[in-house]
Amino acid sequence: MSDKVKVELEFPIHASPTFLFQYISTPDSLGEWFADNVNSRGKKFTFIWDDSEEVAERLGQKTDVFVKFKWEEDEEEGTYFEFRIQVDALTKDVSLMVTDFADEDEVEETKMFWENQISELKHTIGG
């Protein structure tokens, strides 16, 4: 079993941290850009695409700062995916940092996946 590689991406977003946080943390908003539909019960989030669904557990969150999930079917220790909002202290520019883990041969695919999802997010919020 290959160890997964950490993938970290940064996307500038023209939105306030409070507004952006809603889109990375609530099922309704995640359903607008990340998946076709998202349901949650407690810390369990079910992400639905076409005819597949995956369940992730929310490992933690801090309002207007980050939200961190782990896919239930991912057995590997220490893997997760995280959305973190970063605000430049000087310019006040807002970026969304995405951290994910991928098999070595899937790093490019993973980057493309996130680029597509985040462009969908930007389109959704007009950012």
C-alpha positions in Angstrom: 0.0 0.0 0.0 1.5 3.3 -1.1 1.7 6.2 1.3 -0.4 9.1 0.2 1.2 12.5 -0.7 0.0 15.7 0.8 -1.4 18.1 -1.8 -1.7 21.8 -0.9 -3.3 24.3 -3.1 -4.1 28.0 -2.7 -6.9 29.8 -4.5 -7.5 33.6 -4.2 -11.2 34.2 -3.5 -12.9 37.6 -3.7 -15.2 37.1 -0.7 -15.2 37.9 3.0 -14.0 35.1 5.3 -17.5 34.9 6.9 -19.2 34.6 3.6 -16.7 32.0 2.3 -16.9 30.0 5.5 -20.6 29.3 5.0 -19.7 27.8 1.6 -17.1 25.4 3.0 -19.0 24.4 6.2 -22.7 24.0 5.6 -24.3 21.1 3.7 -26.6 23.3 1.7 -23.7 25.5 0.5 -21.4 22.6 -0.1 -24.2 21.2 -2.3 -24.0 24.2 -4.4 -20.4 23.7 -5.6 -18.7 20.7 -4.2 -21.2 17.9 -4.8 -24.6 17.5 -6.3 -26.1 17.1 -2.9 -24.8 17.1 0.7 -26.5 15.9 3.8 -25.2 16.0 7.3 -26.1 14.3 10.6 -24.0 15.5 13.4 -20.3 15.3 12.3 -21.1 12.9 9.4 -21.5 14.5 6.0 -22.7 12.5 3.0 -21.6 13.9 -0.4 -23.6 12.7 -3.4 -22.4 12.9 -7.0 -24.7 11.4 -9.7 -25.0 7.8 -8.5 -22.2 7.6 -6.0 -22.0 8.8 -2.5 -19.2 9.2 0.0 -19.3 9.8 3.7 -16.9 12.1 5.5 -16.6 12.9 9.2 -16.0 16.5 10.2 -12.8 16.3 12.3 -12.9 19.9 13.3 -13.8 23.5 12.4 -13.2 27.0 13.6 -15.7 29.6 12.5 -14.4 31.8 9.6 -11.0 29.9 9.6 -11.2 26.2 8.6 -13.1 23.0 8.3 -11.5 19.6 8.2 -13.0 16.3 7.0 -11.9 12.7 6.7 -13.4 10.3 4.2 -14.8 7.2 6.0 -13.5 4.8 3.4 -9.9 6.2 3.6 -8.2 3.8 6.0 -4.9 5.5 6.0 -3.8 7.3 9.2 -3.3 11.0 9.1 -5.2 11.7 5.9 -7.9 14.3 5.6 -9.1 17.2 3.4 -9.3 20.6 4.7 -10.5 24.1 3.6 -8.6 26.9 5.4 -9.4 30.6 4.9 -6.2 32.7 4.9 -6.3 36.5 5.0 -3.2 38.4 4.1 -2.4 40.7 7.0 -1.3 43.6 4.8 -3.5 43.4 1.7 -6.5 41.7 3.4 -6.7 39.5 0.3 -8.6 36.3 1.0 -7.3 32.9 -0.1 -8.8 29.4 0.3 -6.2 26.9 1.1 -7.1 23.3 0.2 -5.2 20.4 1.7 -5.8 16.9 0.5 -4.0 13.6 0.2 -3.6 11.5 -3.0 -1.7 8.4 -4.2 1.5 9.4 -5.9 0.1 8.6 -9.3 -3.0 10.6 -8.7 -1.6 13.9 -7.6 -2.2 15.7 -10.9 -5.8 14.3 -11.0 -6.4 15.5 -7.5 -5.1 19.0 -8.3 -7.3 19.1 -11.4 -10.3 18.0 -9.3 -9.8 20.8 -6.8 -9.2 23.4 -9.5 -12.5 22.4 -11.1 -14.4 22.4 -7.8 -13.0 25.8 -6.7 -13.7 27.3 -10.0 -17.3 26.1 -9.5 -17.2 27.7 -6.0 -16.0 31.0 -7.4 -18.7 30.9 -10.0 -21.3 30.2 -7.4 -20.3 33.0 -5.1 -19.3 35.4 -7.8 -15.8 35.6 -6.4 
